[in-house]
Amino acid sequence: MGFGRGRGAERIYVKVNSDFDSTGYMIPRSITWKDGRVFPIEAVKDFRPASSLDCRLPGDCYTVIIRGEIRHLFFERSQDLFPSHFGRWFVESIGL
């Protein structure tokens, strides 16, 4: 899957299936790649606020386990005026 982080990383927007628990916490469950491949998220190890540096939009970073490896999954909150569009998910990858 080749997720990376750092300078020159390409931002790739992905479909993410997620659940909300009774407290309103959003829990990502799987990532669906553009070509249809689905990667189940085995565990969420960490969550922290992480804004998008280039767009300066608020967001969050989830540290997840996929295929036994630690990856970072980002949720970028939207500044959109439409209530049903509150954000989108992305990963950073080099050389995909």
N, C-alpha and C positions, 0 to 999 in steps of 0.2 A: 504494500500500500504506500510506503515511502513518505509518510508525513514528516515534515521537518519544521524548524522554526529558525528564523533569523533573516539576515539580510539576503535579498534576492529570492526569498521564498515566494512562490506563486500562491495567491489566495484562490481557493476553489470552493465555490458554493455548492452545498450538497443537501439532499433531502435527509432529514433526521426524524425518525419516529421517536416520540417521547411521551412520557406520562407525567401527570401532576399528582403529587401526593396530597393528603388532606390539609397540609399547611400551605399549599401553593407552590412548593418546590418543584421545579421542572427537572425531570430525570430522563436523559437521553437513553434510548434502548438499542437503536441500530442506525447505521449510516447506509444510505443507498447512493451509490456512485452514479454518474451520468449514464454509464453504459448498462445499468441495471444490476450490477453486482451489489449484494447486501452484506454488510459486515456487522454482525451482532456485537454489541458492547457488553463485555463480560462483567465489568464493574466500573463504577465511578469512584476514583481514588481521592480526588480533590476538586474543589470548586472555588473560584475567586473572581472578583471583578477584574476585568481587563479590557480597557477601551481599545478601539481600533486606532492605531497610530496615524494611519494615512488619512482616514476620514474623520477622525475625532468623534466618532459615535460611541456612546456607552455600550458596554458589552460584558461578557463573561467568558472565562476560560474553564473548561472542564478537562481534567486529567482523567483519561479513561484507559481501560485495558481492552485491546482488540487483538485477537489472535495471540494472546499471551504477552503482548508488548504494550508499553506505555505510549500513549498518543495524546495530543492536545486537540480538542474540539472547541471551537469558538462560537458563541452566540452574539451576534451584532444586533443591538436594539435599534429599531427604526425610529426616525423622527417624523415619520409619516403621519398625516392627519386622519388616516383611516383606522378606526379602532381594531378591525380584524387583522391588520397587518402590523404586528408588533416587533418583527425582527426576522433574521435569517441566520442559518448556520454556515460555517465554512471551516475548512482545514487549510493548513499551509503545507505546500509540498514543493519539492525541487525535483525536476526531471521526471515528471509523470508522463 
